[in-house]
Amino acid sequence: MDFNVVVIAGTVAVEPEIRTFDSGATLMRLLVTVRTTEPQRRIDVIPVIQWNPNLDDLPEGPVRGRTVFVAGAVQRRFWSDDFGRLSKVEIVAHEIEFREEEARTAEEAAVTP
């Protein structure tokens, strides 16, 4: 059985790009940074797209730097250009939730990395 489900939580790296096509479809693109400590410390930047997002769910003001939860599926797109055949792996989001970061107290910061 095949199963393609992805859930990530991270930080929005840049302001979302929103495009509306002649067909009326809307596409939102995000870059989400996800910090990993195992097996080694690194930061991955994950491209995320969502078709026809509910733009009312976008928070007011800047989105960059906010925590975001994304649920969706992995997709690999292919295209050709002057350099040959190219591909890109991205998450096609079914759900995106932007979170407000709550201020942590000094005690919480000392306990939570």
C-alpha positions in Angstrom: 0.0 0.0 0.0 1.3 3.5 -0.9 0.9 6.3 1.6 1.9 10.0 0.9 1.3 12.1 4.0 3.6 14.8 5.3 3.3 17.0 8.4 5.9 19.6 9.3 6.1 22.5 11.8 8.6 25.2 11.1 9.2 28.9 10.5 8.1 30.9 7.5 11.4 32.0 5.8 10.0 34.6 3.4 6.7 36.3 2.8 4.3 34.1 0.9 4.0 34.5 -2.9 0.4 34.6 -4.1 -0.4 34.3 -7.8 -3.8 34.3 -9.5 -3.9 32.6 -13.0 -6.2 33.5 -15.9 -8.3 30.4 -15.1 -9.1 32.0 -11.7 -7.0 29.5 -9.7 -4.8 30.9 -6.9 -1.5 29.5 -5.9 0.4 30.4 -2.6 4.1 29.5 -2.3 5.9 29.4 1.0 9.4 28.5 2.1 9.4 26.8 5.5 12.6 26.3 7.6 12.7 23.2 9.7 15.4 22.7 12.4 16.7 19.2 13.0 19.1 18.0 15.6 19.3 14.3 14.9 21.3 12.7 13.5 23.1 16.0 13.1 22.2 19.6 13.6 20.9 21.3 10.4 18.2 23.6 8.9 16.2 22.4 5.9 14.3 24.9 3.8 11.2 23.2 2.4 9.1 24.6 -0.5 5.4 24.4 0.2 2.5 25.2 -2.2 -1.2 25.4 -1.7 -3.8 25.7 -4.5 -6.8 28.0 -3.8 -5.9 28.9 -0.2 -8.3 30.7 2.0 -6.6 34.1 2.0 -8.7 35.1 5.0 -6.6 32.7 7.0 -3.4 34.7 6.4 -2.5 36.6 9.5 -2.5 40.4 9.3 1.0 42.0 9.0 4.2 40.2 8.1 4.1 36.4 7.9 7.9 35.9 7.8 9.2 34.5 11.1 5.9 33.0 12.2 5.5 29.4 13.2 3.5 27.4 10.7 2.1 23.9 10.7 1.7 22.2 7.3 -0.1 19.0 6.4 0.0 17.7 2.8 1.7 15.4 0.4 5.1 15.2 -1.3 5.1 16.0 -5.0 7.9 16.0 -7.6 7.3 18.3 -10.6 9.2 18.0 -13.9 9.8 20.6 -16.6 12.2 21.3 -19.4 14.1 24.5 -20.2 17.3 25.4 -22.2 19.4 23.4 -19.7 17.4 20.2 -20.1 14.9 18.3 -17.9 14.6 19.6 -14.4 12.6 18.6 -11.3 11.7 19.9 -7.9 10.4 18.2 -4.7 7.8 20.2 -2.8 4.9 19.8 -0.3 1.4 20.3 -1.7 -0.4 21.5 1.4 -3.9 20.5 2.2 -3.9 22.5 5.5 -1.7 25.4 6.6 -2.0 27.0 10.0 0.0 30.1 10.9 0.6 30.4 14.7 1.2 33.4 16.9 4.2 32.9 19.0 3.5 33.3 22.6 6.1 35.1 24.8 7.9 32.6 27.0 8.9 33.3 30.5 12.5 33.1 31.6 11.7 29.8 33.4 10.1 28.3 30.2 13.1 29.4 28.1 15.5 27.8 30.5 13.6 24.4 30.4 12.7 24.5 26.6 15.6 24.6 24.2 
